[in-house]
Amino acid sequence: MARDKGLEEMINDKLGAVQGLTQKAMFGGWAWLVSGNLLCGARTDGLLVHLGRENEAWALKSPGIRQMESRGRQMQGWVRVAPDAYGDDALFHRLIDAALAFNRTLPRK
């Protein structure tokens, strides 16, 4: 899977000042972790966001957002966002802000 440099730039612009942020290759794309916990990922086929089980319902109501699947299994608390959906600036910022809020509830790794 090829990387999406435009999406990566959007995420870097949004997360630039976040403390404890690291990046690395994962899932055939690029991933952002905060305090060792996966926050989001980018590939050419879309954006992966870790919202937590309690926070995903609002996102799943938006067109272009679906629950992440891995090996045929739905991953609770994770959503996959299509390019047309994350292209909406307000939705993109809401998703990343929600992922950051959820990430802050997790223990550091």
Biopython code that builds the backbone (N, CA, C, O; Angstrom):
import numpy as np
from Bio.PDB.StructureBuilder import StructureBuilder

atoms = [
    (1, "MET", "N", (0.855, -1.175, 0.000)),
    (1, "MET", "CA", (0.000, 0.000, 0.000)),
    (1, "MET", "C", (0.901, 1.238, 0.000)),
    (1, "MET", "O", (1.817, 1.343, 0.816)),
    (2, "ALA", "N", (0.645, 2.150, -0.892)),
    (2, "ALA", "CA", (1.439, 3.378, -0.984)),
    (2, "ALA", "C", (1.000, 4.385, 0.077)),
    (2, "ALA", "O", (-0.140, 4.380, 0.542)),
    (3, "ARG", "N", (1.934, 5.237, 0.435)),
    (3, "ARG", "CA", (1.647, 6.281, 1.420)),
    (3, "ARG", "C", (0.974, 7.469, 0.755)),
    (3, "ARG", "O", (1.194, 7.739, -0.425)),
    (4, "ASP", "N", (0.159, 8.171, 1.513)),
    (4, "ASP", "CA", (-0.532, 9.372, 1.044)),
    (4, "ASP", "C", (0.142, 10.582, 1.680)),
    (4, "ASP", "O", (-0.168, 10.948, 2.813)),
    (5, "LYS", "N", (1.050, 11.191, 0.960)),
    (5, "LYS", "CA", (1.833, 12.314, 1.493)),
    (5, "LYS", "C", (0.957, 13.510, 1.841)),
    (5, "LYS", "O", (1.258, 14.225, 2.798)),
    (6, "GLY", "N", (-0.118, 13.749, 1.096)),
    (6, "GLY", "CA", (-1.020, 14.862, 1.397)),
    (6, "GLY", "C", (-1.726, 14.668, 2.731)),
    (6, "GLY", "O", (-1.811, 15.598, 3.533)),
    (7, "LEU", "N", (-2.225, 13.476, 2.967)),
    (7, "LEU", "CA", (-2.875, 13.162, 4.234)),
    (7, "LEU", "C", (-1.868, 13.227, 5.373)),
    (7, "LEU", "O", (-2.175, 13.740, 6.449)),
    (8, "GLU", "N", (-0.682, 12.715, 5.143)),
    (8, "GLU", "CA", (0.363, 12.770, 6.171)),
    (8, "GLU", "C", (0.677, 14.217, 6.551)),
    (8, "GLU", "O", (0.871, 14.524, 7.727)),
    (9, "GLU", "N", (0.727, 15.094, 5.565)),
    (9, "GLU", "CA", (0.989, 16.509, 5.839)),
    (9, "GLU", "C", (-0.144, 17.133, 6.656)),
    (9, "GLU", "O", (0.104, 17.917, 7.572)),
    (10, "MET", "N", (-1.391, 16.779, 6.319)),
    (10, "MET", "CA", (-2.534, 17.282, 7.101)),
    (10, "MET", "C", (-2.415, 16.863, 8.562)),
    (10, "MET", "O", (-2.623, 17.670, 9.468)),
    (11, "ILE", "N", (-2.082, 15.604, 8.781)),
    (11, "ILE", "CA", (-1.971, 15.086, 10.145)),
    (11, "ILE", "C", (-0.803, 15.755, 10.869)),
    (11, "ILE", "O", (-0.935, 16.146, 12.028)),
    (12, "ASN", "N", (0.326, 15.887, 10.199)),
    (12, "ASN", "CA", (1.483, 16.541, 10.821)),
    (12, "ASN", "C", (1.169, 17.986, 11.194)),
    (12, "ASN", "O", (1.578, 18.454, 12.257)),
    (13, "ASP", "N", (0.453, 18.691, 10.335)),
    (13, "ASP", "CA", (0.058, 20.073, 10.649)),
    (13, "ASP", "C", (-0.831, 20.112, 11.886)),
    (13, "ASP", "O", (-0.678, 20.993, 12.733)),
    (14, "LYS", "N", (-1.746, 19.175, 11.994)),
    (14, "LYS", "CA", (-2.676, 19.132, 13.126)),
    (14, "LYS", "C", (-1.969, 18.736, 14.428)),
    (14, "LYS", "O", (-2.289, 19.268, 15.491)),
    (15, "LEU", "N", (-1.022, 17.817, 14.349)),
    (15, "LEU", "CA", (-0.412, 17.255, 15.552)),
    (15, "LEU", "C", (0.942, 17.853, 15.913)),
    (15, "LEU", "O", (1.583, 17.404, 16.863)),
    (16, "GLY", "N", (1.377, 18.851, 15.173)),
    (16, "GLY", "CA", (2.718, 19.398, 15.333)),
    (16, "GLY", "C", (3.148, 19.719, 16.752)),
    (16, "GLY", "O", (4.310, 19.505, 17.096)),
    (17, "ALA", "N", (2.253, 20.224, 17.586)),
    (17, "ALA", "CA", (2.626, 20.655, 18.938)),
    (17, "ALA", "C", (2.304, 19.620, 20.021)),
    (17, "ALA", "O", (2.472, 19.905, 21.207)),
    (18, "VAL", "N", (1.853, 18.443, 19.642)),
    (18, "VAL", "CA", (1.453, 17.428, 20.625)),
    (18, "VAL", "C", (2.694, 16.824, 21.286)),
    (18, "VAL", "O", (3.613, 16.372, 20.603)),
    (19, "GLN", "N", (2.711, 16.821, 22.615)),
    (19, "GLN", "CA", (3.812, 16.232, 23.382)),
    (19, "GLN", "C", (3.747, 14.706, 23.293)),
    (19, "GLN", "O", (2.662, 14.126, 23.303)),
    (20, "GLY", "N", (4.908, 14.061, 23.207)),
    (20, "GLY", "CA", (4.979, 12.601, 23.207)),
    (20, "GLY", "C", (4.636, 11.973, 21.874)),
    (20, "GLY", "O", (4.403, 10.767, 21.805)),
    (21, "LEU", "N", (4.600, 12.764, 20.809)),
    (21, "LEU", "CA", (4.232, 12.268, 19.486)),
    (21, "LEU", "C", (5.422, 11.570, 18.816)),
    (21, "LEU", "O", (6.533, 12.100, 18.791)),
    (22, "THR", "N", (5.171, 10.381, 18.278)),
    (22, "THR", "CA", (6.154, 9.676, 17.460)),
    (22, "THR", "C", (5.450, 9.187, 16.203)),
    (22, "THR", "O", (4.224, 9.090, 16.155)),
    (23, "GLN", "N", (6.247, 8.885, 15.194)),
    (23, "GLN", "CA", (5.711, 8.397, 13.930)),
    (23, "GLN", "C", (6.516, 7.188, 13.488)),
    (23, "GLN", "O", (7.709, 7.079, 13.771)),
    (24, "LYS", "N", (5.835, 6.270, 12.781)),
    (24, "LYS", "CA", (6.552, 5.129, 12.221)),
    (24, "LYS", "C", (5.703, 4.444, 11.160)),
    (24, "LYS", "O", (4.491, 4.646, 11.083)),
    (25, "ALA", "N", (6.356, 3.643, 10.356)),
    (25, "ALA", "CA", (5.669, 2.875, 9.323)),
    (25, "ALA", "C", (4.868, 1.755, 9.987)),
    (25, "ALA", "O", (5.394, 0.995, 10.799)),
    (26, "MET", "N", (3.593, 1.668, 9.628)),
    (26, "MET", "CA", (2.705, 0.610, 10.131)),
    (26, "MET", "C", (1.565, 0.409, 9.151)),
    (26, "MET", "O", (1.183, 1.345, 8.448)),
    (27, "PHE", "N", (1.018, -0.790, 9.093)),
    (27, "PHE", "CA", (-0.187, -1.088, 8.319)),
    (27, "PHE", "C", (-0.045, -0.732, 6.841)),
    (27, "PHE", "O", (-1.044, -0.428, 6.189)),
    (28, "GLY", "N", (1.149, -0.763, 6.309)),
    (28, "GLY", "CA", (1.354, -0.409, 4.916)),
    (28, "GLY", "C", (1.269, 1.073, 4.649)),
    (28, "GLY", "O", (1.141, 1.490, 3.498)),
    (29, "GLY", "N", (1.339, 1.876, 5.692)),
    (29, "GLY", "CA", (1.283, 3.325, 5.562)),
    (29, "GLY", "C", (2.135, 3.972, 6.631)),
    (29, "GLY", "O", (3.227, 3.489, 6.930)),
    (30, "TRP", "N", (1.657, 5.048, 7.206)),
    (30, "TRP", "CA", (2.378, 5.788, 8.218)),
    (30, "TRP", "C", (1.465, 5.948, 9.414)),
    (30, "TRP", "O", (0.266, 6.177, 9.249)),
    (31, "ALA", "N", (2.019, 5.831, 10.641)),
    (31, "ALA", "CA", (1.217, 5.898, 11.862)),
    (31, "ALA", "C", (1.768, 6.943, 12.826)),
    (31, "ALA", "O", (2.964, 7.233, 12.831)),
    (32, "TRP", "N", (0.873, 7.505, 13.644)),
    (32, "TRP", "CA", (1.213, 8.484, 14.674)),
    (32, "TRP", "C", (0.813, 7.898, 16.019)),
    (32, "TRP", "O", (-0.305, 7.418, 16.201)),
    (33, "LEU", "N", (1.751, 7.948, 16.953)),
    (33, "LEU", "CA", (1.523, 7.433, 18.294)),
    (33, "LEU", "C", (1.768, 8.560, 19.283)),
    (33, "LEU", "O", (2.636, 9.407, 19.072)),
    (34, "VAL", "N", (1.005, 8.564, 20.356)),
    (34, "VAL", "CA", (1.207, 9.524, 21.442)),
    (34, "VAL", "C", (1.406, 8.712, 22.706)),
    (34, "VAL", "O", (0.564, 7.892, 23.075)),
    (35, "SER", "N", (2.520, 8.947, 23.358)),
    (35, "SER", "CA", (2.887, 8.200, 24.571)),
    (35, "SER", "C", (2.868, 6.702, 24.330)),
    (35, "SER", "O", (2.527, 5.927, 25.223)),
    (36, "GLY", "N", (3.237, 6.294, 23.115)),
    (36, "GLY", "CA", (3.325, 4.887, 22.771)),
    (36, "GLY", "C", (2.033, 4.247, 22.320)),
    (36, "GLY", "O", (2.037, 3.075, 21.944)),
    (37, "ASN", "N", (0.925, 4.973, 22.344)),
    (37, "ASN", "CA", (-0.378, 4.437, 21.943)),
    (37, "ASN", "C", (-0.735, 4.943, 20.545)),
    (37, "ASN", "O", (-0.588, 6.128, 20.247)),
    (38, "LEU", "N", (-1.205, 4.033, 19.695)),
    (38, "LEU", "CA", (-1.570, 4.397, 18.334)),
    (38, "LEU", "C", (-2.729, 5.382, 18.335)),
    (38, "LEU", "O", (-3.773, 5.120, 18.932)),
    (39, "LEU", "N", (-2.547, 6.499, 17.673)),
    (39, "LEU", "CA", (-3.555, 7.547, 17.569)),
    (39, "LEU", "C", (-4.277, 7.469, 16.231)),
    (39, "LEU", "O", (-5.507, 7.433, 16.176)),
    (40, "CYS", "N", (-3.498, 7.443, 15.153)),
    (40, "CYS", "CA", (-4.090, 7.395, 13.822)),
    (40, "CYS", "C", (-3.060, 6.889, 12.824)),
    (40, "CYS", "O", (-1.869, 6.803, 13.120)),
    (41, "GLY", "N", (-3.549, 6.558, 11.634)),
    (41, "GLY", "CA", (-2.683, 6.093, 10.575)),
    (41, "GLY", "C", (-3.177, 6.603, 9.236)),
    (41, "GLY", "O", (-4.355, 6.927, 9.085)),
    (42, "ALA", "N", (-2.280, 6.676, 8.267)),
    (42, "ALA", "CA", (-2.621, 7.168, 6.935)),
    (42, "ALA", "C", (-2.098, 6.218, 5.873)),
    (42, "ALA", "O", (-0.951, 5.775, 5.923)),
    (43, "ARG", "N", (-2.962, 5.912, 4.908)),
    (43, "ARG", "CA", (-2.592, 5.157, 3.721)),
    (43, "ARG", "C", (-3.331, 5.792, 2.544)),
    (43, "ARG", "O", (-4.158, 6.684, 2.732)),
    (44, "THR", "N", (-3.035, 5.337, 1.354)),
    (44, "THR", "CA", (-3.716, 5.906, 0.196)),
    (44, "THR", "C", (-5.210, 5.623, 0.208)),
    (44, "THR", "O", (-5.982, 6.359, -0.406)),
    (45, "ASP", "N", (-5.628, 4.564, 0.899)),
    (45, "ASP", "CA", (-7.056, 4.237, 0.923)),
    (45, "ASP", "C", (-7.802, 4.906, 2.065)),
    (45, "ASP", "O", (-8.998, 4.664, 2.228)),
    (46, "GLY", "N", (-7.138, 5.743, 2.867)),
    (46, "GLY", "CA", (-7.865, 6.476, 3.892)),
    (46, "GLY", "C", (-7.122, 6.647, 5.192)),
    (46, "GLY", "O", (-5.941, 6.325, 5.322)),
    (47, "LEU", "N", (-7.853, 7.158, 6.135)),
    (47, "LEU", "CA", (-7.361, 7.515, 7.461)),
    (47, "LEU", "C", (-7.894, 6.506, 8.473)),
    (47, "LEU", "O", (-9.077, 6.165, 8.444)),
    (48, "LEU", "N", (-7.045, 6.033, 9.353)),
    (48, "LEU", "CA", (-7.429, 5.156, 10.457)),
    (48, "LEU", "C", (-7.362, 5.992, 11.726)),
    (48, "LEU", "O", (-6.366, 6.673, 11.972)),
    (49, "VAL", "N", (-8.423, 5.943, 12.537)),
    (49, "VAL", "CA", (-8.464, 6.747, 13.756)),
    (49, "VAL", "C", (-8.911, 5.880, 14.923)),
    (49, "VAL", "O", (-9.880, 5.127, 14.815)),
    (50, "HIS", "N", (-8.188, 5.994, 16.053)),
    (50, "HIS", "CA", (-8.526, 5.248, 17.271)),
    (50, "HIS", "C", (-9.337, 6.166, 18.189)),
    (50, "HIS", "O", (-8.789, 7.042, 18.858)),
    (51, "LEU", "N", (-10.650, 5.946, 18.205)),
    (51, "LEU", "CA", (-11.558, 6.789, 18.982)),
    (51, "LEU", "C", (-11.975, 6.174, 20.307)),
    (51, "LEU", "O", (-12.419, 6.889, 21.206)),
    (52, "GLY", "N", (-11.842, 4.863, 20.444)),
    (52, "GLY", "CA", (-12.336, 4.166, 21.629)),
    (52, "GLY", "C", (-13.783, 3.737, 21.417)),
    (52, "GLY", "O", (-14.537, 4.392, 20.698)),
    (53, "ARG", "N", (-14.155, 2.652, 22.038)),
    (53, "ARG", "CA", (-15.511, 2.093, 21.864)),
    (53, "ARG", "C", (-16.618, 3.073, 22.216)),
    (53, "ARG", "O", (-17.640, 3.134, 21.532)),
    (54, "GLU", "N", (-16.418, 3.835, 23.276)),
    (54, "GLU", "CA", (-17.461, 4.742, 23.747)),
    (54, "GLU", "C", (-17.617, 5.970, 22.860)),
    (54, "GLU", "O", (-18.606, 6.693, 22.983)),
    (55, "ASN", "N", (-16.660, 6.220, 21.970)),
    (55, "ASN", "CA", (-16.642, 7.455, 21.200)),
    (55, "ASN", "C", (-16.846, 7.270, 19.702)),
    (55, "ASN", "O", (-16.810, 8.247, 18.954)),
    (56, "GLU", "N", (-17.059, 6.046, 19.253)),
    (56, "GLU", "CA", (-17.117, 5.824, 17.813)),
    (56, "GLU", "C", (-18.498, 6.027, 17.202)),
    (56, "GLU", "O", (-18.597, 6.226, 15.991)),
    (57, "ALA", "N", (-19.555, 5.985, 17.984)),
    (57, "ALA", "CA", (-20.916, 6.008, 17.433)),
    (57, "ALA", "C", (-21.183, 7.254, 16.591)),
    (57, "ALA", "O", (-21.761, 7.150, 15.509)),
    (58, "TRP", "N", (-20.777, 8.416, 17.063)),
    (58, "TRP", "CA", (-21.031, 9.644, 16.306)),
    (58, "TRP", "C", (-20.300, 9.610, 14.969)),
    (58, "TRP", "O", (-20.837, 10.059, 13.956)),
    (59, "ALA", "N", (-19.090, 9.086, 14.958)),
    (59, "ALA", "CA", (-18.302, 9.054, 13.725)),
    (59, "ALA", "C", (-18.923, 8.102, 12.710)),
    (59, "ALA", "O", (-18.952, 8.400, 11.516)),
    (60, "LEU", "N", (-19.417, 6.965, 13.176)),
    (60, "LEU", "CA", (-19.987, 5.967, 12.268)),
    (60, "LEU", "C", (-21.272, 6.441, 11.601)),
    (60, "LEU", "O", (-21.724, 5.826, 10.635)),
    (61, "LYS", "N", (-21.864, 7.512, 12.094)),
    (61, "LYS", "CA", (-23.059, 8.096, 11.470)),
    (61, "LYS", "C", (-22.702, 8.963, 10.266)),
    (61, "LYS", "O", (-23.581, 9.325, 9.484)),
    (62, "SER", "N", (-21.433, 9.296, 10.110)),
    (62, "SER", "CA", (-20.991, 10.164, 9.012)),
    (62, "SER", "C", (-20.723, 9.344, 7.754)),
    (62, "SER", "O", (-20.127, 8.270, 7.831)),
    (63, "PRO", "N", (-21.159, 9.843, 6.591)),
    (63, "PRO", "CA", (-20.855, 9.144, 5.336)),
    (63, "PRO", "C", (-19.342, 9.053, 5.135)),
    (63, "PRO", "O", (-18.608, 9.999, 5.423)),
    (64, "GLY", "N", (-18.894, 7.915, 4.643)),
    (64, "GLY", "CA", (-17.477, 7.734, 4.370)),
    (64, "GLY", "C", (-16.674, 7.242, 5.561)),
    (64, "GLY", "O", (-15.454, 7.108, 5.472)),
    (65, "ILE", "N", (-17.346, 6.971, 6.676)),
    (65, "ILE", "CA", (-16.658, 6.435, 7.860)),
    (65, "ILE", "C", (-17.274, 5.089, 8.202)),
    (65, "ILE", "O", (-18.493, 4.950, 8.301)),
    (66, "ARG", "N", (-16.412, 4.108, 8.380)),
    (66, "ARG", "CA", (-16.882, 2.763, 8.750)),
    (66, "ARG", "C", (-15.952, 2.195, 9.804)),
    (66, "ARG", "O", (-14.842, 2.684, 10.017)),
    (67, "GLN", "N", (-16.431, 1.158, 10.451)),
    (67, "GLN", "CA", (-15.607, 0.509, 11.468)),
    (67, "GLN", "C", (-14.448, -0.210, 10.779)),
    (67, "GLN", "O", (-14.618, -0.809, 9.717)),
    (68, "MET", "N", (-13.293, -0.144, 11.384)),
    (68, "MET", "CA", (-12.124, -0.819, 10.827)),
    (68, "MET", "C", (-12.312, -2.323, 10.923)),
    (68, "MET", "O", (-12.859, -2.842, 11.896)),
    (69, "GLU", "N", (-11.845, -3.008, 9.890)),
    (69, "GLU", "CA", (-11.835, -4.466, 9.892)),
    (69, "GLU", "C", (-10.411, -4.952, 9.726)),
    (69, "GLU", "O", (-9.638, -4.391, 8.949)),
    (70, "SER", "N", (-10.073, -5.983, 10.451)),
    (70, "SER", "CA", (-8.767, -6.617, 10.335)),
    (70, "SER", "C", (-8.979, -8.120, 10.243)),
    (70, "SER", "O", (-9.512, -8.742, 11.162)),
    (71, "ARG", "N", (-8.559, -8.689, 9.136)),
    (71, "ARG", "CA", (-8.707, -10.127, 8.901)),
    (71, "ARG", "C", (-10.150, -10.576, 9.061)),
    (71, "ARG", "O", (-10.422, -11.630, 9.635)),
    (72, "GLY", "N", (-11.081, -9.764, 8.545)),
    (72, "GLY", "CA", (-12.490, -10.098, 8.571)),
    (72, "GLY", "C", (-13.188, -9.833, 9.897)),
    (72, "GLY", "O", (-14.369, -10.144, 10.047)),
    (73, "ARG", "N", (-12.479, -9.268, 10.848)),
    (73, "ARG", "CA", (-13.046, -9.004, 12.174)),
    (73, "ARG", "C", (-13.167, -7.492, 12.394)),
    (73, "ARG", "O", (-12.214, -6.753, 12.150)),
    (74, "GLN", "N", (-14.323, -7.038, 12.848)),
    (74, "GLN", "CA", (-14.504, -5.619, 13.135)),
    (74, "GLN", "C", (-13.747, -5.246, 14.402)),
    (74, "GLN", "O", (-13.789, -5.959, 15.405)),
    (75, "MET", "N", (-13.064, -4.127, 14.335)),
    (75, "MET", "CA", (-12.243, -3.650, 15.448)),
    (75, "MET", "C", (-12.993, -2.527, 16.169)),
    (75, "MET", "O", (-13.037, -1.396, 15.687)),
    (76, "GLN", "N", (-13.576, -2.843, 17.314)),
    (76, "GLN", "CA", (-14.317, -1.857, 18.094)),
    (76, "GLN", "C", (-13.401, -0.709, 18.516)),
    (76, "GLN", "O", (-12.274, -0.930, 18.959)),
    (77, "GLY", "N", (-13.900, 0.511, 18.373)),
    (77, "GLY", "CA", (-13.140, 1.682, 18.794)),
    (77, "GLY", "C", (-12.242, 2.273, 17.724)),
    (77, "GLY", "O", (-11.626, 3.319, 17.930)),
    (78, "TRP", "N", (-12.166, 1.606, 16.584)),
    (78, "TRP", "CA", (-11.326, 2.061, 15.474)),
    (78, "TRP", "C", (-12.213, 2.344, 14.276)),
    (78, "TRP", "O", (-13.126, 1.571, 13.983)),
    (79, "VAL", "N", (-11.955, 3.442, 13.580)),
    (79, "VAL", "CA", (-12.714, 3.741, 12.366)),
    (79, "VAL", "C", (-11.771, 3.995, 11.202)),
    (79, "VAL", "O", (-10.649, 4.470, 11.373)),
    (80, "ARG", "N", (-12.258, 3.664, 10.021)),
    (80, "ARG", "CA", (-11.549, 3.933, 8.770)),
    (80, "ARG", "C", (-12.336, 5.039, 8.073)),
    (80, "ARG", "O", (-13.555, 4.950, 7.925)),
    (81, "VAL", "N", (-11.623, 6.080, 7.646)),
    (81, "VAL", "CA", (-12.244, 7.266, 7.067)),
    (81, "VAL", "C", (-11.803, 7.398, 5.610)),
    (81, "VAL", "O", (-10.610, 7.473, 5.318)),
    (82, "ALA", "N", (-12.771, 7.426, 4.707)),
    (82, "ALA", "CA", (-12.486, 7.557, 3.279)),
    (82, "ALA", "C", (-11.996, 8.969, 2.960)),
    (82, "ALA", "O", (-12.315, 9.913, 3.682)),
    (83, "PRO", "N", (-11.225, 9.116, 1.883)),
    (83, "PRO", "CA", (-10.689, 10.432, 1.522)),
    (83, "PRO", "C", (-11.741, 11.526, 1.376)),
    (83, "PRO", "O", (-11.495, 12.668, 1.762)),
    (84, "ASP", "N", (-12.898, 11.201, 0.832)),
    (84, "ASP", "CA", (-13.920, 12.239, 0.689)),
    (84, "ASP", "C", (-14.444, 12.708, 2.040)),
    (84, "ASP", "O", (-14.886, 13.850, 2.163)),
    (85, "ALA", "N", (-14.403, 11.860, 3.046)),
    (85, "ALA", "CA", (-14.870, 12.238, 4.386)),
    (85, "ALA", "C", (-13.821, 13.069, 5.120)),
    (85, "ALA", "O", (-14.162, 14.106, 5.690)),
    (86, "TYR", "N", (-12.558, 12.649, 5.125)),
    (86, "TYR", "CA", (-11.551, 13.438, 5.842)),
    (86, "TYR", "C", (-11.201, 14.720, 5.100)),
    (86, "TYR", "O", (-10.514, 15.584, 5.645)),
    (87, "GLY", "N", (-11.666, 14.852, 3.863)),
    (87, "GLY", "CA", (-11.499, 16.096, 3.123)),
    (87, "GLY", "C", (-12.332, 17.234, 3.687)),
    (87, "GLY", "O", (-12.081, 18.400, 3.381)),
    (88, "ASP", "N", (-13.321, 16.906, 4.509)),
    (88, "ASP", "CA", (-14.127, 17.904, 5.225)),
    (88, "ASP", "C", (-13.294, 18.348, 6.426)),
    (88, "ASP", "O", (-13.120, 17.586, 7.376)),
    (89, "ASP", "N", (-12.785, 19.570, 6.388)),
    (89, "ASP", "CA", (-11.874, 20.052, 7.441)),
    (89, "ASP", "C", (-12.460, 19.933, 8.839)),
    (89, "ASP", "O", (-11.770, 19.504, 9.764)),
    (90, "ALA", "N", (-13.732, 20.311, 9.005)),
    (90, "ALA", "CA", (-14.341, 20.255, 10.336)),
    (90, "ALA", "C", (-14.385, 18.820, 10.846)),
    (90, "ALA", "O", (-14.098, 18.571, 12.017)),
    (91, "LEU", "N", (-14.738, 17.874, 9.982)),
    (91, "LEU", "CA", (-14.803, 16.471, 10.386)),
    (91, "LEU", "C", (-13.404, 15.936, 10.682)),
    (91, "LEU", "O", (-13.210, 15.229, 11.671)),
    (92, "PHE", "N", (-12.439, 16.263, 9.841)),
    (92, "PHE", "CA", (-11.059, 15.837, 10.068)),
    (92, "PHE", "C", (-10.572, 16.304, 11.444)),
    (92, "PHE", "O", (-10.034, 15.506, 12.212)),
    (93, "HIS", "N", (-10.755, 17.580, 11.758)),
    (93, "HIS", "CA", (-10.296, 18.109, 13.046)),
    (93, "HIS", "C", (-11.058, 17.469, 14.210)),
    (93, "HIS", "O", (-10.471, 17.186, 15.254)),
    (94, "ARG", "N", (-12.353, 17.242, 14.032)),
    (94, "ARG", "CA", (-13.136, 16.601, 15.101)),
    (94, "ARG", "C", (-12.634, 15.178, 15.360)),
    (94, "ARG", "O", (-12.523, 14.761, 16.513)),
    (95, "LEU", "N", (-12.336, 14.446, 14.309)),
    (95, "LEU", "CA", (-11.828, 13.077, 14.456)),
    (95, "LEU", "C", (-10.488, 13.054, 15.184)),
    (95, "LEU", "O", (-10.301, 12.274, 16.118)),
    (96, "ILE", "N", (-9.566, 13.898, 14.765)),
    (96, "ILE", "CA", (-8.245, 13.903, 15.403)),
    (96, "ILE", "C", (-8.339, 14.392, 16.844)),
    (96, "ILE", "O", (-7.666, 13.849, 17.720)),
    (97, "ASP", "N", (-9.159, 15.404, 17.104)),
    (97, "ASP", "CA", (-9.345, 15.880, 18.477)),
    (97, "ASP", "C", (-9.945, 14.789, 19.362)),
    (97, "ASP", "O", (-9.545, 14.634, 20.516)),
    (98, "ALA", "N", (-10.901, 14.036, 18.825)),
    (98, "ALA", "CA", (-11.519, 12.946, 19.591)),
    (98, "ALA", "C", (-10.500, 11.837, 19.852)),
    (98, "ALA", "O", (-10.487, 11.250, 20.934)),
    (99, "ALA", "N", (-9.656, 11.550, 18.876)),
    (99, "ALA", "CA", (-8.616, 10.535, 19.064)),
    (99, "ALA", "C", (-7.618, 10.980, 20.130)),
    (99, "ALA", "O", (-7.192, 10.172, 20.956)),
    (100, "LEU", "N", (-7.246, 12.251, 20.117)),
    (100, "LEU", "CA", (-6.336, 12.773, 21.144)),
    (100, "LEU", "C", (-6.969, 12.680, 22.529)),
    (100, "LEU", "O", (-6.304, 12.291, 23.489)),
    (101, "ALA", "N", (-8.239, 13.033, 22.639)),
    (101, "ALA", "CA", (-8.927, 12.968, 23.935)),
    (101, "ALA", "C", (-8.966, 11.531, 24.441)),
    (101, "ALA", "O", (-8.722, 11.284, 25.622)),
    (102, "PHE", "N", (-9.273, 10.578, 23.555)),
    (102, "PHE", "CA", (-9.295, 9.178, 23.963)),
    (102, "PHE", "C", (-7.891, 8.714, 24.350)),
    (102, "PHE", "O", (-7.718, 8.032, 25.360)),
    (103, "ASN", "N", (-6.904, 9.078, 23.561)),
    (103, "ASN", "CA", (-5.525, 8.674, 23.819)),
    (103, "ASN", "C", (-5.072, 9.103, 25.211)),
    (103, "ASN", "O", (-4.323, 8.379, 25.867)),
    (104, "ARG", "N", (-5.515, 10.264, 25.664)),
    (104, "ARG", "CA", (-5.114, 10.768, 26.987)),
    (104, "ARG", "C", (-5.668, 9.920, 28.131)),
    (104, "ARG", "O", (-5.196, 10.034, 29.262)),
    (105, "THR", "N", (-6.662, 9.074, 27.856)),
    (105, "THR", "CA", (-7.228, 8.187, 28.880)),
    (105, "THR", "C", (-6.433, 6.893, 29.007)),
    (105, "THR", "O", (-6.636, 6.136, 29.956)),
    (106, "LEU", "N", (-5.546, 6.632, 28.078)),
    (106, "LEU", "CA", (-4.795, 5.377, 28.063)),
    (106, "LEU", "C", (-3.502, 5.486, 28.851)),
    (106, "LEU", "O", (-2.910, 6.563, 28.925)),
    (107, "PRO", "N", (-3.058, 4.385, 29.439)),
    (107, "PRO", "CA", (-1.754, 4.414, 30.138)),
    (107, "PRO", "C", (-0.623, 4.548, 29.128)),
    (107, "PRO", "O", (-0.723, 4.071, 27.997)),
    (108, "ARG", "N", (0.436, 5.194, 29.545)),
    (108, "ARG", "CA", (1.621, 5.330, 28.674)),
    (108, "ARG", "C", (2.256, 3.968, 28.466)),
    (108, "ARG", "O", (2.237, 3.116, 29.353)),
    (109, "LYS", "N", (2.810, 3.778, 27.297)),
    (109, "LYS", "CA", (3.514, 2.507, 27.008)),
    (109, "LYS", "C", (4.997, 2.760, 27.000)),
    (109, "LYS", "O", (5.780, 1.836, 26.779)),
]
sb = StructureBuilder()
sb.init_structure("model")
sb.init_model(0)
sb.init_chain("A")
sb.init_seg("    ")
for serial, (resi, resn, name, xyz) in enumerate(atoms, 1):
    if name == "N":
        sb.init_residue(resn, " ", resi, " ")
    sb.init_atom(name, np.array(xyz, "f"), 0.0, 1.0, " ", f" {name:<3s}", serial, name[0])
structure = sb.get_structure()
